[in-house]
Amino acid sequence: MYHCAKRVETVEEYYFSRKLKEVAAMRAQGIDVISLGIGSPDMPPSAATIETLCHTAQQPDVHGYQPYTGIPELRQAFADFYAQKYGVQLNPANEIQPLIGSKEGILHITLAFVNVGEQVLVPNPGYPTYTSLSRLLGADPVPYDLSADNDWQPDFDALEQMDLSRVKLMWTNYPHMPTGANATIELYKKLVDFGRRHNIIIVNDNPYSLILNEKPLSIMQIENAKEHCIELNSMSKSHNMPGWRIGMVASNSTFIQWILKVKSNIDSGMFRPLQLAAATALHNSETWHQAMNIDTYRQRRHIAEQILDTLGCRYDRRQVGMFLWGKVPDTVPDTEQLADQLLHQAHVFVTPGFIFGSNGARYIRLSLCCNEAMLTTALRRIQQLKIYND
């Protein structure tokens, strides 16, 4: 008899991995399922990005192994991007590490900083991978509460009352997924100060800052943040490149070197044409950014709000990012049951909030990565259903 490693028993198959198989099976039966589940942009990268990839891939000398640190052109482009969007100066030589998507960075950072049995603070609600990867690697995830009453920000008084002696990392994610709560400079100052005083590394996951957000922020804007913090960023959301798997991590040179030690033993450098194309994308014009990350999502958001209105959900109109987070009425007994009812009766896939933690149990999340025609069809289907009585 064969047995999986004990670490595998600590986690479940990722919800979307399991649920998307169900959606695929329905589609194979000819059922037209509209997915408002995952945040995978349905629009293409800029034309210049694709042209760079196509042109450079035809060159005979670009197909070999690439540097573990990423090519200089990409590191410089990330530095330019941070200077332009956030006013943050990063040394491209030693304060930036390109990644095969920022999700990879969660693994590398945890391996680089957390010993087996040490603790990691994870937001509730929050991205499930912070918790599952911590468990897989033998760390102890400790949830900290976020609530609508506090604008989905950490309760620092409650954090100060905790035993923090074994905590090595604190995961934060602003603009917040799944709630859409935006960051503020005041919040980032509190996080940097909290990490400094308790010798806890703050890791801010920042892939949504350009989506429906007129004033993108980075925790690296705070004085001395680089000495105590790490920031992940991704091209998946803001540059319409989820399948390209390109992200980055920024911090001080020592932290970057420790992360590189791990990364260089796990994977190799990305395909050079991909990196060159990503460098092109990082210099997209403001016109492209406004059209893709602001105007298009604003139009979609209007329809998504009507879907939540139809379902009787309450939501904060200040949300940013590519999702819409709504609290279901008290008459709904279970959000997973509601999501399944929408899937099997209206053929619309939405995400129940319980997958993000216990504080998301009364919420559902809609993705805006679906064109207006499909969102309108989803709205019409849901309007035709009698889901529950008010």
N, C-alpha and C positions, 0 to 999 in steps of 0.2 A: 504494500500500500504506500502511495505517495501522499505527502502532506505539504501544504503551503507553509511558508515561513510564518512564525507567530505574528510578525508585524502586519501581515496581510489581514489577519483576523481582527485587527484594531480598526479597520475602516470598511466602509461599504463602497460598492461601485458608485462612481460619481452619478448624481441624480440625472444629469443631462445625458450622460452616456446611456443610461438605462431607458430614459423616457424617449430619447430620439430614436431608439430602436423600435419602440412602439409606434411612433409617428411614421417611421419608414415602412413598417408593416402595413399600416393603414393606407399609405400612399400606394403601396404595391397592389392593394386591392382596388385601386382606382378612386380612393377617397381623396378629395381635395382639402388637405389640411393646411390651414394658414398658421404659420408659426410666429407667435409673439413671445417666444421663449428665450432664446439665447441672444447675446449681444454681438452678433457677427455682421458687420456692415455689409449691405447688399450692393453698395456702389463701388465702382472701380477706383484704383489709385489715379493720380493725375496722368495725363497722356505723356508728359515728359518722363515720368517714372517708368512707365511701361516701355517707352522708346529706349531709355538707357539700358534696361534689362535685355531687350531684344538685340540691340546693337552690340553690347559688350559680350553677350553669350556666344556670338558668332566669331569672336576672336580666338585664335588658337592657343593662346598662352594664359587663359583665365580658369582652367579647369582643375588645377592642382589644389593641394591642401593650402589653406590660408592661415594667417597668424591667429593664435588663440586669443590675442588681445583685440582682434578686429583690425581691419585695414585703417591706415591713418586718415584716409578720406572720410570714412564713416565717423570715426571719433571726432574729427574736426567739425563735421556737419552737426553732430549732436551738441557739441559745444556752442556752435553758432545758434542752434535752435534754442538752447537754454538762455543764451544772452538775449535773443530777440523776444522770446515769449515771456520770460520770467525776469529778465534783468539779472540773471545769475551767471557769474563767471566760473567756468570749470576748466581745468587744465586738461586738454584732450589727451595728453601723453600718459597721465597717471591717475586721473580722477573720474574717468569714464570707462566702463566695460560694456561693450555690446553683448547682447544675449540672444539666444534662439527663442525669442519671446520672453516677456517679463515673468510668465508663470515659471519658467526655468529658474529665474532668479530666486524665487521663494525657496526652492530646493537648495541652491548653492549657498544662499545666505544662512539658512538654518544649519547646514552642515559646517559652515565656516565658523559659526559663533556659539552654537548651543551643544552642550554635552548631553549624553543620555541622562535622563532624570532631572535635568534643569527645566525651568518653566518659561513659557512664552505667553504673553498677554495677547488675546485675540478678541476682536470686537464681536458683540452679539446684539443685533444681526451683523453679519459680515460674510466675506468671501469664504466658502467652505474649505478651500484649499489651504488656508492658513492653519486650520485645525487638523485636517487629514494628513498633511505632510508632516506636521509636528509629531503626530502619533506614529506615523510610519518610521520616523527617524529616532524614536525613543524619547522625544521631549514630552513635556506635560503641558498641554494647552490649558490656559486659565482664562475663561471668558470674562470680559468686562462689559457692563451693560451700557447700551445706547438706547435712548428713548426719544419719542417725538416731543415730549414735554421739555427736553433739553436740546432740541434741534438736532438730535442724533449725534451729539458731541459727548466725549467722555465726561463722566462725573469725577472730577479730580479730587473732591473731598472723599468720595468712596474709595478711589484708588489709594489715597494716602493712608487709609485705614487698613489696607491689605498687608499681609506679610509678603514683602517683595524681595526677600533675601535670596531666593533662588531664581528670580526672573532675570533673563538675559536679554530678551527682545520684547518689543511691543509693536504689534502690527497695527498700522493705521491706514486708512484708505479714503482720501478726500480729493475731489468730490466723491462722496460715499456711494458705494454700491452695496446693497440694492436701493437705498432710500433716496438718493439724489441730493442729500444734504451737502451744501457747499462748504469749502474751507474758508477761514478768515485768517488774517495775519495774527489776530489775538489768539486764536486757537493754536496756531503753529508755535507762537511764542511760549504758550503754556506747555505744549508737548516737549519742546526743546529743553525748557527749564526742568520739567519733570524727569526727563531722561538723564540730564546732567546731574541732578541732585541724587538720583537713586542708582546711578551707574548702569542704566538700562539703555540699550541702543534702540532708538526709534526708527522703524522702517516704514516709510510712507509710500504706499502704492498709488501712483498718480497717472493712470491711463486716460481719465475722463475729463481732464481739466479744460480741454478746448471745445467740448461738445455742449452747445447751448449755454455757453459761459462767456460773457463779455470780458471778464477780468480773471484770466487764469493765474493761479498761484502755485508756488512750489515751497516746500518746507525749507529749501536751501536759501530762500530769501532772508531767513532769520539769521542774525549775527551769530557766528560760531556754530551754526547748525551742522556744518560739514564735519565738525569734530565729534559729534555725538549721534549723527543721523545718517541714514541711507535712504536714497529715493530710487524707486523703480519707475520706469516710464515705458510706454509701448507705442509702436506704430500701428497696431491692429485697429484701434478705434479711430484715432484722430486723422489717420492717413489712408483709411480704407484698405488695410493690408493684413487682415487677420490670418490668412493662409500663408503669408510670407514668413511668419514667425521671426520678427525682428523687434527687439526691445533693448533696453539698456539699464544699467545701474550707475548711480552717481554717489560719490562719497569722498572721503579723504584718501590719500594714496595708500596708506597702510591697510585700511579696510578693503580697498579695491584689490590689493595684492593678495590678501587672505582669500577673497572670493575667487580670484583667478587661480590660486592653488587648487581649489576644489574643482572649478570648471575645467581646467586643463587636464584633469584626470578622468573626466566624465565624457566630454565631447570634443569636437574639433571645430575649426573656424568655418563660418558660413561661406557658401558659394560666392565667389568674388563679384559676379554680376549682380547678385542680390544686394550685396553691400553697397555697390556703386549706385544701384537704382534707389536704395534707401536714402543714400546721401542726397540724391536729386530730390526725393520726396520731402526731405527735411527743409528744403529751400522752396517749397511751394509758395505761390503768391498769396497775399492776403485776400485777393479776389476769390481764389480757389477755396481757401479756408472759410470765408464768409458763406459761400454758396453751399459747401458740403456740410460743414460742422454747425452752422447757425441756421441759415434759411431753410434748408431741406428738413432738418429735424424739427424746426419750429412748426412747419406745416403739418408734419406727421404727428407732432405732440398734440395739436388741436383735435385731431380725430381720436387719438388715444384717450384724451380726457373725456370725450363723449362716451367711449366704451366704459370707462370707470363710472361716469355719471349714470349710465344705463344699469350698471350693476349695483348702484347705490353706494359706491365707495366714497370715502373721504380722502382727500389728498392735498398736499402742500404745493401750491402753484409756483413756489420759488425753486423747486427742484431743478437741477441741472444734470447733464449727462444724457445717455442714450436709453434710459429706462423711465418708466412712470410707476411709482410705488403708491398703492392705495390700500386703505384699511377697509375691510369688508364690513357690512352691517352685522349687528349683533345677532340677527336672525339666521346668519350662515353658521351652521354647526361646525364645519371643518373646511379649511381652504383647499386641502388636497382633494377632498370630495368635489368641491366646486370646480377646481381645475379639471378634474376628470370628466365632470358633467359637460363643461364647455368643450373639451376635446371630443367626446364621443357623441354629443348631441348637436353642437354648433360647428364642430370640426375646426375649432380654434384652440391652439396650444398656448396657455399662459403658465406662468411660474408661481406655484404656491410659496409663500414667504417662509414657511417652516424650514425649508432647506438651508436658510441662512442663519438659523439659530432660533431659540425659543422666543426671543423678542420679535421675531417676524411671523409668528404663528397666525396672527389675525390679518395678514396682509397678502396681497398678490402683486406680482410685478409684470408689467408689459414691456416688451422690447420695441424700440422705435426703428429697428432694422428691417423694415418692411415698407414697401412703397405705398403711396396714398390710396391707390386703387384697391390693394389687398386689405389695407386697414379699413377702408370704407366697406368692403365686403364683410370683413369680420364684424364690424359694428352692426351691419344690417342683420347678419345671422343671429347675433346675440340679442338684438332688439326683438327678434321674432320668437325667442325662447321665453318660457315662463320659468325662470331659474328658481325663484323663491318669492314668497310674499313679503312685502315690506311690513 
